[in-house]
C-alpha cells in the first residue's frame, strides 16, 4: 500500500513538473511571438481630408488647381494604421519635415467595435 502511494505521489510530482515546464516554455514562446511582431511593417497614413469628384473634373486639374476637401482647416487630421483609424492629431513641422502631434487616441473598445 505504501508503495502504491509513493508511486502515485511520484506520478503527481512528475505531472506538476511537466505542467510547470510547459507553462515556462509557453511564456517563452509568447515572449518570442511578441518580439517577432515588433518587426512587422505597418502602413501609417495621415489623412488631411476627402472629396469625391468626376473623372473629367480630375483630368482637367492643372498646376495650381485646388481640390476642396471635406474638413475644415482647424479640424484634426486622422491617423490610420493599416486602414484603421487609430488617432487624430495636428500637423507640426519638425526639422523642416511634417509630423503629427497626437491629440486624441481612439480607445481600444472603439477600434474593436469598428472591426465588427
N, C-alpha and C positions, 0 to 999 in steps of 0.2 A: 504494500500500500504506500509506504513512504517513498519507494522508488517511483511509483506512478505519479505521485505529487511532485517529486523532483523533476520528472520528465515534463510534466505539464507546465511547471514554473519556467523551465529552461526554454520550452517552446514559446511561452508568452514573452519572455525576455528577448528571444530572437525576433519575434514578430514586432515587438516595440522598437527594437534596434533597427530593423529593416524599414519600418514606417518612418522613423526619425531620419534615416539615410535618404529615403525617398523625398521627405519634406525638404531636407537640406539641398538635394540635387534639384528639386523643383524651384527652390528660391534662387539657386544659381542660374537655372535656365531662364527664370523670369528676369533676373538682372541682365543676362546676356541679351534677352529679347529687347529690353529697353535700350540697351546700348546699340543694338542693331538698328533700332528705329531712329536713333539720332542722326544717322547718315542718309535717311530717306529724303529725297528732294521734294520741296513743296513749291507750288506756283503761287506767288503772292502778287495780288493785283490791287491797285488803288484806283477807285472809280470816282471821277470828277462829276459825272452826270451821264444821262442817256437821252437819246432822242430817236424818233422814227422819221424816216424820210424816203421819198420815192427815188428809184434808181436814176431817173432823169435829172432830178434836183442834185443828187450826189455827183453825177457826172459833169454837171455844169459848174462845180466848185473850182475856183481859181485861187492862186496865191493871194492871201489877204482876206479871203472869204470867211464868213463867220457862221458857225453852226450853233444854234440856240439849244441849250441843254435844259433838262427838267429841274435842275437845282438852282437855288438862289446863291448868290456869291458868298454869303456868310454861313451857309449850311455846312455841316461837317462832311468830309469825304468818307467814302465807305472802303474798308479794308476787307478783301476777300482772300481766303486761303483755299486753294483747290475749288474755286467757285462757290464757297460757302462764306456768308457774311460772318466775320469774326469780331470786328471792332469798327469804330468811327474815330476820326481824328481831324486835325487841322494841318494844312501844309506849312512846312517850315523850310528854311534854307540853311544847310549845314555844309560848310566848306565849298560853297558855290554849287552845291547839288541839292535837289529837292529831297525832302524827307517828310515823314508823317509823325506828328506828335499825337499819341493815342489819348482820347478824352473819354471814351466810353467803350468798354469791352462787353460784348454780348455775353450774357450769362450762359453757363453750361446747359441749364434747363431749356433756355430759348433755342440754343443750337440743336439740342436733341429733338425738340418739338418740331423744328423745321425739317428734320430728316424723315419724319413720318409722312 
